[in-house]
Amino acid sequence: SARRAATMSRETITVCVWEARDLIDMDAFPKDTRPDSFVHLSLTNDPASECRSDTIDNDKNPDWGELCCSFYPRTLPRQTHVRVAVLDEDIVTPPELIGECDLAAVTVPMHWCNLTQHGCDGDNCRYTGSVLLSVDATDLWPVPPSAPPSPPQPPPS
């Protein structure tokens, strides 16, 4: 509807990332084997919506401070997911994926999200570290009115 179109520009998903821990080694000896990592945030169905952190060199537990990015989704909530990817940056080769986690576009309090390699299934996933993040999707879509409270029940006899 026109009302929906007029309000879409205000509806946001805000993703915040602070740090990662236990990242796997990515580089080969004689270079320091610890990853030179950065985090890349995006919406899975909107390649134009992305942001990234600075790179932290040679650290399996990087702290990016507080990186918060706001996205303006173009699709319905059930089709919108947040992709959090941690990558290893190298000078000569393109960045390599350390691991990622995908989240539905709903409000998620600060928590550790386990990273796995792209395309793994439940039994064949390699844990590659975890990232501390939160998602705020409270402005994303109108919340339906809550159901009226249930009437008080009589005490058991």
Salt bridges, closest charged atoms under 4 A:
GLU11 OE2 - ARG4 NH1 3.58
ASP25 OD1 - LYS60 NZ 3.47
ASP27 OD2 - LYS31 NZ 3.18
ASP32 OD2 - ARG34 NH2 2.60
ASP36 OD2 - LYS31 NZ 3.06
ASP46 OD2 - ARG74 NE 3.53
GLU50 OE1 - HIS40 NE2 2.95
GLU89 OE2 - ARG52 NH1 3.43
GLU100 OE1 - ARG83 NE 2.44
GLU100 OE2 - HIS118 ND1 2.68
